[in-house]
Amino acid sequence: MRIGVIAGSSRPGALNPLVVEWVVSQLEERGIDHEVVHFGAYDLPILDEAIPGGAGRYENEHTKAWAAALRPFDGYIVVTPEYNHSVPGPLKNAIDFVGPEFAHKPVAFVSYGADKGVRAVEAWRLVFANFRAATVRGVAAFSVFTDFKDGAFAPEEVSAKTFGPMIEDLVAWSEGFALVRERAAEKVAS
Ligand SMILES: Cc1cc2nc3c(=O)[nH]c(=O)nc-3n(C[C@H](O)[C@H](O)[C@H](O)COP(=O)(O)O)c2cc1C
């Protein structure tokens, strides 16, 4: 069982790496196998695929590489900021390239923002539902005002403790959904 941690911002000076680092430390503490995936590493332009990502028929090398980076996981944690009361546009553009990589897999969210990024999370749920992914209810959500101090991520206990129940669901669902994926693959093969 392997979890993909999707870094949600690639802009200069982003807070995202601080939160991703904390998420990684939480996964390491629990002995959960994981890897961080950075959309910023794939030089993705504004969406340039002729066929919508949901079809999985990618033409461009950058799309194939990005999809290959996302594919091997059993579940995902999206570490997302909130931009203009919704999902961050750059990550949404990256996610619009792909789709089937998330089918029959669970997705959890770690968010941050003035209001802890929860509006972005609720918007992401609709996006991932379109990929036949299942989003766990719990969210570890952090305030840019109280969970970051002097340029560091210093989460308050009240925010950080939500990570535990969230990851328990993600791990259980990641294991359970493996059966759903097996059945879906059998159906395609028959
Ligand atoms: C384009 C843009 C829009 C933003 N809109 C919101 C917002 O609607 N709500 C909010 O809580 N924070 C908003 N912020 C503030 C972000 O929460 C804060 O800048 C955070 O550091 C962004 O994550 P990042 O640094 O990892 O990119 C916005 C930031 C940017 C750059």
PDBQT file of the ligand as one rigid body, heavy atoms in Angstrom, charges set to zero:
ROOT
HETATM    1  C1  LIG A 201      -4.029  33.802  -6.057  1.00  0.00    +0.000 C 
HETATM    2  C2  LIG A 201      -4.239  33.660  -4.573  1.00  0.00    +0.000 A 
HETATM    3  C3  LIG A 201      -5.519  33.676  -4.081  1.00  0.00    +0.000 A 
HETATM    4  C4  LIG A 201      -5.745  33.489  -2.710  1.00  0.00    +0.000 A 
HETATM    5  N1  LIG A 201      -7.021  33.410  -2.246  1.00  0.00    +0.000 NA
HETATM    6  C5  LIG A 201      -7.231  32.989  -0.975  1.00  0.00    +0.000 A 
HETATM    7  C6  LIG A 201      -8.526  32.659  -0.531  1.00  0.00    +0.000 A 
HETATM    8  O1  LIG A 201      -9.500  32.773  -1.236  1.00  0.00    +0.000 OA
HETATM    9  N2  LIG A 201      -8.665  32.200   0.723  1.00  0.00    +0.000 N 
HETATM   10  C7  LIG A 201      -7.605  32.040   1.562  1.00  0.00    +0.000 A 
HETATM   11  O2  LIG A 201      -7.779  31.582   2.677  1.00  0.00    +0.000 OA
HETATM   12  N3  LIG A 201      -6.355  32.369   1.184  1.00  0.00    +0.000 NA
HETATM   13  C8  LIG A 201      -6.158  32.830  -0.075  1.00  0.00    +0.000 A 
HETATM   14  N4  LIG A 201      -4.886  33.126  -0.496  1.00  0.00    +0.000 N 
HETATM   15  C9  LIG A 201      -3.821  33.129   0.488  1.00  0.00    +0.000 C 
HETATM   16  C10 LIG A 201      -3.207  31.765   0.592  1.00  0.00    +0.000 C 
HETATM   17  O3  LIG A 201      -3.902  30.990   1.548  1.00  0.00    +0.000 OA
HETATM   18  C11 LIG A 201      -1.769  31.891   1.043  1.00  0.00    +0.000 C 
HETATM   19  O4  LIG A 201      -1.090  32.793   0.166  1.00  0.00    +0.000 OA
HETATM   20  C12 LIG A 201      -1.064  30.562   0.988  1.00  0.00    +0.000 C 
HETATM   21  O5  LIG A 201       0.271  30.766   1.365  1.00  0.00    +0.000 OA
HETATM   22  C13 LIG A 201      -1.105  30.000  -0.436  1.00  0.00    +0.000 C 
HETATM   23  O6  LIG A 201      -0.473  28.756  -0.518  1.00  0.00    +0.000 OA
HETATM   24  P1  LIG A 201       0.972  28.601  -1.206  1.00  0.00    +0.000 P 
HETATM   25  O7  LIG A 201       1.844  29.629  -0.523  1.00  0.00    +0.000 OA
HETATM   26  O8  LIG A 201       1.394  27.232  -0.857  1.00  0.00    +0.000 OA
HETATM   27  O9  LIG A 201       0.815  28.865  -2.659  1.00  0.00    +0.000 OA
HETATM   28  C14 LIG A 201      -4.655  33.335  -1.836  1.00  0.00    +0.000 A 
HETATM   29  C15 LIG A 201      -3.355  33.355  -2.356  1.00  0.00    +0.000 A 
HETATM   30  C16 LIG A 201      -3.147  33.493  -3.709  1.00  0.00    +0.000 A 
HETATM   31  C17 LIG A 201      -1.750  33.444  -4.248  1.00  0.00    +0.000 C 
ENDROOT
TORSDOF 0
